[in-house]
Amino acid sequence: MLVRRRKDRLAPQRYAGGYVLTELLRCACGSPMVGTSNRSYRYYRCKARCGRPSVRANDLDAGVMDLIRRTLVTPKAVRDMVHLLNEDIQMRAERRAPDLDEAKARIRKLQQEDANLRRALRSAGPRASERINVEIEAVAAEFEAAQARIAELDQAKRPLRITTKLVQQTIDDMNGILDHAPLATRAAWVRDLFERIDVDSRDEKAVAIWRAATDEGVNRSDSVYEWLRR
């Protein structure tokens, strides 16, 4: 018991204002939940003070982070995410194809114009030569712009090759965010993932509603049960 209490006991200054879930939590009464603390612990409580007990913030935070790990930070989840990313990259590439073909056609046309002007320059008189040189410079400027456009289109992301190294690196990066990122970064990530988290501290229940919808168009929900076991 002493070891467990020491593990849960937190230095107040370390978590001053540090509440990852405050913008997501909804009490069973319908009111938002806010962070509060005493000298030793952080809590989430009902903003309306409906009478339901406060929830140990350390426990609920850990439960939500554990849910993220079990759902997203796994080899299968990472592979699924990369597949979705590659599908998006492929779709964007297909949309860019006409623009790329148009830019390449423009390059060929400008190259032909440049060749014609230089051929004409060889037999032109002084006055005509001056005008042709101006036109050659104009073509060169258009050619440079067309090349820049092609480079811009070619710089688009290419599909990622799914390897064991890529999967593990992604998992390490995601764990790094969960474990070591600044509070603002973790809070923003959690807000991007969840629509809300419904908490009934009286019945010791918490359900996270994901932003991503299921195939049936319904927002997926998962129990945040880790804090219930503590």
PyMOL commands that set and color helices and strands:
alter all, ss='L'
color gray80, all
select helices_A, chain A and resi 2-8+12-15+57-72+75-122+126-154+164-180+183-193+226-229
alter helices_A, ss='H'
color red, helices_A
select strands_A, chain A and resi 25-27+33-37+42-46+55-56+194-200+205-213+219-223
alter strands_A, ss='S'
color yellow, strands_A
deselect
rebuild
show_as cartoon
